[in-house]
Amino acid sequence: MKDWSRTQTQLTEQEITLMRRVETCEAYLTFIFAYTEQEGHNYHLVAIEEIVKAVCALQCEWLADLCHIRLEKAFITNRLQQERGIEG
């Protein structure tokens, strides 16, 4: 049971890191959109689109990782409940 708890703690730390990364992407996308509204005419449209696509791709990758971690945590919680004799 100790190993499951330790694994769950590690997954929680990874979850927090990924949530911060996703939040950071969202914040930077918001900044890019606001800046483009004001200064977009000074820059190359395709370059701006590629930058946004790259940030979105990272965000999607991290969201997928976050879903996998949350699923793994759910399985571990279920396993711990089963070991303790608690049905969920």
OpenMM code with the backbone's topology and positions (N, CA, C; nanometers):
from openmm import Vec3, app, unit

residues = "MET LYS ASP TRP SER ARG THR GLN THR GLN LEU THR GLU GLN GLU ILE THR LEU MET ARG ARG VAL GLU THR CYS GLU ALA TYR LEU THR PHE ILE PHE ALA TYR THR GLU GLN GLU GLY HIS ASN TYR HIS LEU VAL ALA ILE GLU GLU ILE VAL LYS ALA VAL CYS ALA LEU GLN CYS GLU TRP LEU ALA ASP LEU CYS HIS ILE ARG LEU GLU LYS ALA PHE ILE THR ASN ARG LEU GLN GLN GLU ARG GLY ILE GLU GLY".split()
positions = [
    Vec3(0.0819, -0.1189, 0.0000),
    Vec3(0.0000, 0.0000, 0.0000),
    Vec3(0.0868, 0.1261, 0.0000),
    Vec3(0.2040, 0.1186, 0.0628),
    Vec3(0.2932, 0.2332, 0.0683),
    Vec3(0.3378, 0.2760, -0.0714),
    Vec3(0.3669, 0.1771, -0.1573),
    Vec3(0.4099, 0.2084, -0.2931),
    Vec3(0.3011, 0.2803, -0.3705),
    Vec3(0.1751, 0.2376, -0.3525),
    Vec3(0.0639, 0.3035, -0.4210),
    Vec3(0.0513, 0.4477, -0.3749),
    Vec3(0.0653, 0.4708, -0.2453),
    Vec3(0.0548, 0.6061, -0.1913),
    Vec3(0.1678, 0.6945, -0.2428),
    Vec3(0.2880, 0.6391, -0.2465),
    Vec3(0.4028, 0.7144, -0.2973),
    Vec3(0.3831, 0.7477, -0.4453),
    Vec3(0.3351, 0.6497, -0.5202),
    Vec3(0.3099, 0.6722, -0.6630),
    Vec3(0.2039, 0.7800, -0.6813),
    Vec3(0.0998, 0.7763, -0.5994),
    Vec3(-0.0061, 0.8756, -0.6106),
    Vec3(0.0464, 1.0156, -0.5772),
    Vec3(0.1346, 1.0256, -0.4806),
    Vec3(0.1955, 1.1542, -0.4458),
    Vec3(0.2786, 1.2076, -0.5628),
    Vec3(0.3555, 1.1203, -0.6246),
    Vec3(0.4366, 1.1606, -0.7404),
    Vec3(0.3471, 1.2051, -0.8561),
    Vec3(0.2385, 1.1316, -0.8774),
    Vec3(0.1454, 1.1686, -0.9850),
    Vec3(0.0790, 1.3024, -0.9566),
    Vec3(0.0488, 1.3293, -0.8310),
    Vec3(-0.0107, 1.4576, -0.7943),
    Vec3(0.0867, 1.5718, -0.8240),
    Vec3(0.2135, 1.5506, -0.7956),
    Vec3(0.3144, 1.6523, -0.8266),
    Vec3(0.3227, 1.6752, -0.9774),
    Vec3(0.3190, 1.5681, -1.0553),
    Vec3(0.3206, 1.5803, -1.2009),
    Vec3(0.1942, 1.6505, -1.2507),
    Vec3(0.0821, 1.6192, -1.1884),
    Vec3(-0.0449, 1.6816, -1.2257),
    Vec3(-0.0387, 1.8326, -1.2059),
    Vec3(0.0144, 1.8747, -1.0932),
    Vec3(0.0259, 2.0178, -1.0637),
    Vec3(0.1160, 2.0863, -1.1660),
    Vec3(0.2277, 2.0235, -1.1982),
    Vec3(0.3198, 2.0792, -1.2980),
    Vec3(0.2512, 2.0941, -1.4328),
    Vec3(0.1789, 1.9905, -1.4746),
    Vec3(0.1105, 1.9963, -1.6035),
    Vec3(-0.0006, 2.1013, -1.6039),
    Vec3(-0.0729, 2.1134, -1.4949),
    Vec3(-0.1768, 2.2163, -1.4870),
    Vec3(-0.1161, 2.3551, -1.5019),
    Vec3(-0.0009, 2.3767, -1.4382),
    Vec3(0.0669, 2.5063, -1.4499),
    Vec3(0.1129, 2.5310, -1.5942),
    Vec3(0.1615, 2.4269, -1.6603),
    Vec3(0.2034, 2.4416, -1.7994),
    Vec3(0.0855, 2.4778, -1.8886),
    Vec3(-0.0267, 2.4106, -1.8686),
    Vec3(-0.1470, 2.4383, -1.9481),
    Vec3(-0.1948, 2.5811, -1.9222),
    Vec3(-0.1953, 2.6213, -1.7957),
    Vec3(-0.2344, 2.7580, -1.7608),
    Vec3(-0.1410, 2.8604, -1.8244),
    Vec3(-0.0135, 2.8287, -1.8279),
    Vec3(0.0842, 2.9188, -1.8885),
    Vec3(0.0583, 2.9339, -2.0376),
    Vec3(0.0301, 2.8232, -2.1044),
    Vec3(-0.0044, 2.8301, -2.2476),
    Vec3(-0.1244, 2.9205, -2.2685),
    Vec3(-0.2271, 2.9027, -2.1873),
    Vec3(-0.3479, 2.9834, -2.2008),
    Vec3(-0.3178, 3.1309, -2.1798),
    Vec3(-0.2366, 3.1613, -2.0806),
    Vec3(-0.1999, 3.3002, -2.0539),
    Vec3(-0.1227, 3.3598, -2.1713),
    Vec3(-0.0313, 3.2825, -2.2265),
    Vec3(0.0482, 3.3344, -2.3374),
    Vec3(-0.0334, 3.3461, -2.4648),
    Vec3(-0.1272, 3.2567, -2.4861),
    Vec3(-0.2169, 3.2708, -2.6013),
    Vec3(-0.3002, 3.3981, -2.5879),
    Vec3(-0.3489, 3.4238, -2.4680),
    Vec3(-0.4264, 3.5460, -2.4435),
    Vec3(-0.3419, 3.6691, -2.4752),
    Vec3(-0.2169, 3.6647, -2.4320),
    Vec3(-0.1257, 3.7755, -2.4601),
    Vec3(-0.1020, 3.7901, -2.6103),
    Vec3(-0.0781, 3.6793, -2.6779),
    Vec3(-0.0530, 3.6832, -2.8226),
    Vec3(-0.1728, 3.7432, -2.8953),
    Vec3(-0.2939, 3.7001, -2.8580),
    Vec3(-0.4134, 3.7523, -2.9242),
    Vec3(-0.4301, 3.9018, -2.8990),
    Vec3(-0.4098, 3.9453, -2.7748),
    Vec3(-0.4229, 4.0869, -2.7417),
    Vec3(-0.3170, 4.1701, -2.8146),
    Vec3(-0.1961, 4.1199, -2.8174),
    Vec3(-0.0876, 4.1918, -2.8844),
    Vec3(-0.1128, 4.1979, -3.0351),
    Vec3(-0.1643, 4.0898, -3.0900),
    Vec3(-0.1937, 4.0860, -3.2338),
    Vec3(-0.3042, 4.1853, -3.2692),
    Vec3(-0.4020, 4.2005, -3.1803),
    Vec3(-0.5079, 4.2983, -3.2043),
    Vec3(-0.4510, 4.4389, -3.2181),
    Vec3(-0.3471, 4.4687, -3.1396),
    Vec3(-0.2899, 4.6030, -3.1412),
    Vec3(-0.1770, 4.6198, -3.2427),
    Vec3(-0.0939, 4.5180, -3.2582),
    Vec3(0.0286, 4.5333, -3.3364),
    Vec3(0.0423, 4.4327, -3.4511),
    Vec3(-0.0594, 4.3531, -3.4737),
    Vec3(-0.0497, 4.2472, -3.5738),
    Vec3(-0.0116, 4.2945, -3.7128),
    Vec3(-0.0516, 4.4147, -3.7478),
    Vec3(-0.0201, 4.4689, -3.8800),
    Vec3(0.1311, 4.4856, -3.9017),
    Vec3(0.2095, 4.4869, -3.7937),
    Vec3(0.3546, 4.5039, -3.8034),
    Vec3(0.4295, 4.3726, -3.8238),
    Vec3(0.3568, 4.2609, -3.8178),
    Vec3(0.4237, 4.1316, -3.8192),
    Vec3(0.3682, 4.0417, -3.9284),
    Vec3(0.4371, 3.9352, -3.9521),
    Vec3(0.4027, 3.8396, -4.0579),
    Vec3(0.2898, 3.7487, -4.0108),
    Vec3(0.1781, 3.7509, -4.0809),
    Vec3(0.0579, 3.6775, -4.0419),
    Vec3(0.0837, 3.5279, -4.0263),
    Vec3(0.1528, 3.4683, -4.1234),
    Vec3(0.1783, 3.3238, -4.1181),
    Vec3(0.2676, 3.2897, -3.9993),
    Vec3(0.3636, 3.3761, -3.9688),
    Vec3(0.4512, 3.3521, -3.8527),
    Vec3(0.3691, 3.3535, -3.7232),
    Vec3(0.2773, 3.4492, -3.7116),
    Vec3(0.1918, 3.4555, -3.5932),
    Vec3(0.1072, 3.3286, -3.5832),
    Vec3(0.0508, 3.2861, -3.6953),
    Vec3(-0.0302, 3.1631, -3.6959),
    Vec3(0.0522, 3.0419, -3.6540),
    Vec3(0.1749, 3.0328, -3.7007),
    Vec3(0.2614, 2.9197, -3.6647),
    Vec3(0.2966, 2.9215, -3.5160),
    Vec3(0.3190, 3.0398, -3.4626),
    Vec3(0.3481, 3.0517, -3.3192),
    Vec3(0.2272, 3.0052, -3.2380),
    Vec3(0.1085, 3.0499, -3.2761),
    Vec3(-0.0133, 3.0101, -3.2049),
    Vec3(-0.0334, 2.8593, -3.2166),
    Vec3(-0.0122, 2.8038, -3.3351),
    Vec3(-0.0262, 2.6593, -3.3525),
    Vec3(0.0723, 2.5830, -3.2646),
    Vec3(0.1944, 2.6327, -3.2532),
    Vec3(0.2958, 2.5653, -3.1712),
    Vec3(0.2561, 2.5668, -3.0232),
    Vec3(0.2099, 2.6805, -2.9759),
    Vec3(0.1671, 2.6892, -2.8357),
    Vec3(0.0465, 2.5984, -2.8130),
    Vec3(-0.0481, 2.5985, -2.9064),
    Vec3(-0.1661, 2.5122, -2.8947),
    Vec3(-0.1269, 2.3644, -2.8958),
    Vec3(-0.0301, 2.3284, -2.9782),
    Vec3(0.0150, 2.1889, -2.9840),
    Vec3(0.0752, 2.1461, -2.8502),
    Vec3(0.1558, 2.2323, -2.7907),
    Vec3(0.2112, 2.2027, -2.6576),
    Vec3(0.1004, 2.1890, -2.5545),
    Vec3(0.0064, 2.2807, -2.5596),
    Vec3(-0.1045, 2.2770, -2.4651),
    Vec3(-0.1839, 2.1469, -2.4797),
    Vec3(-0.2105, 2.1060, -2.6015),
    Vec3(-0.2840, 1.9811, -2.6256),
    Vec3(-0.2052, 1.8599, -2.5755),
    Vec3(-0.0760, 1.8593, -2.5999),
    Vec3(0.0082, 1.7496, -2.5526),
    Vec3(0.0047, 1.7400, -2.4004),
    Vec3(0.0167, 1.8556, -2.3351),
    Vec3(0.0165, 1.8563, -2.1892),
    Vec3(-0.1213, 1.8223, -2.1326),
    Vec3(-0.2279, 1.8635, -2.2024),
    Vec3(-0.3626, 1.8256, -2.1585),
    Vec3(-0.3826, 1.6747, -2.1679),
    Vec3(-0.3321, 1.6145, -2.2746),
    Vec3(-0.3423, 1.4688, -2.2891),
    Vec3(-0.2644, 1.3994, -2.1772),
    Vec3(-0.1445, 1.4480, -2.1494),
    Vec3(-0.0653, 1.3919, -2.0385),
    Vec3(-0.1395, 1.4067, -1.9061),
    Vec3(-0.2028, 1.5216, -1.8865),
    Vec3(-0.2783, 1.5471, -1.7651),
    Vec3(-0.3942, 1.4479, -1.7510),
    Vec3(-0.4637, 1.4208, -1.8606),
    Vec3(-0.5729, 1.3224, -1.8574),
    Vec3(-0.5212, 1.1837, -1.8212),
    Vec3(-0.4077, 1.1456, -1.8761),
    Vec3(-0.3503, 1.0145, -1.8444),
    Vec3(-0.3125, 1.0045, -1.6963),
    Vec3(-0.2550, 1.1105, -1.6441),
    Vec3(-0.2171, 1.1106, -1.5028),
    Vec3(-0.3408, 1.1018, -1.4142),
    Vec3(-0.4438, 1.1783, -1.4494),
    Vec3(-0.5666, 1.1737, -1.3690),
    Vec3(-0.6324, 1.0362, -1.3746),
    Vec3(-0.6265, 0.9729, -1.4895),
    Vec3(-0.6808, 0.8377, -1.5016),
    Vec3(-0.6006, 0.7399, -1.4171),
    Vec3(-0.4682, 0.7516, -1.4234),
    Vec3(-0.3822, 0.6642, -1.3439),
    Vec3(-0.4082, 0.6844, -1.1940),
    Vec3(-0.4267, 0.8102, -1.1529),
    Vec3(-0.4587, 0.8374, -1.0126),
    Vec3(-0.5923, 0.7748, -0.9737),
    Vec3(-0.6889, 0.7781, -1.0630),
    Vec3(-0.8199, 0.7191, -1.0347),
    Vec3(-0.8068, 0.5684, -1.0152),
    Vec3(-0.7269, 0.5031, -1.0999),
    Vec3(-0.7043, 0.3594, -1.0845),
    Vec3(-0.6332, 0.3283, -0.9528),
    Vec3(-0.5362, 0.4111, -0.9162),
    Vec3(-0.4645, 0.3898, -0.7907),
    Vec3(-0.5585, 0.4084, -0.6722),
    Vec3(-0.6425, 0.5109, -0.6769),
    Vec3(-0.7397, 0.5321, -0.5699),
    Vec3(-0.8310, 0.4112, -0.5572),
    Vec3(-0.8752, 0.3598, -0.6703),
    Vec3(-0.9589, 0.2398, -0.6692),
    Vec3(-0.8844, 0.1229, -0.6074),
    Vec3(-0.7586, 0.1056, -0.6441),
    Vec3(-0.6764, -0.0037, -0.5908),
    Vec3(-0.6604, 0.0099, -0.4397),
    Vec3(-0.6332, 0.1321, -0.3927),
    Vec3(-0.6183, 0.1557, -0.2494),
    Vec3(-0.7483, 0.1261, -0.1750),
    Vec3(-0.8599, 0.1646, -0.2336),
    Vec3(-0.9887, 0.1362, -0.1706),
    Vec3(-1.0135, -0.0143, -0.1638),
    Vec3(-0.9763, -0.0835, -0.2690),
    Vec3(-0.9938, -0.2281, -0.2696),
    Vec3(-0.9070, -0.2944, -0.1631),
    Vec3(-0.7839, -0.2464, -0.1485),
    Vec3(-0.6936, -0.3018, -0.0474),
    Vec3(-0.7430, -0.2743, 0.0932),
    Vec3(-0.8116, -0.1628, 0.1120),
    Vec3(-0.8636, -0.1279, 0.2439),
    Vec3(-1.0018, -0.1891, 0.2679),
    Vec3(-1.0552, -0.2524, 0.1635),
    Vec3(-1.1849, -0.3167, 0.1769),
    Vec3(-1.3021, -0.2216, 0.1620),
    Vec3(-1.2744, -0.1078, 0.0985),
    Vec3(-1.3805, -0.0078, 0.0768),
    Vec3(-1.4252, -0.0192, -0.0686),
    Vec3(-1.5538, -0.0308, -0.0876),
    Vec3(-1.6042, -0.0347, -0.2237),
    Vec3(-1.6464, 0.1052, -0.2617),
    Vec3(-1.6090, 0.1463, -0.3876),
    Vec3(-1.6380, 0.2808, -0.4299),
    Vec3(-1.7399, 0.2933, -0.5303),
] * unit.nanometer
topology = app.Topology()
chain = topology.addChain("A")
for resn in residues:
    res = topology.addResidue(resn, chain)
    for name in ("N", "CA", "C"):
        topology.addAtom(name, app.Element.getBySymbol(name[0]), res)
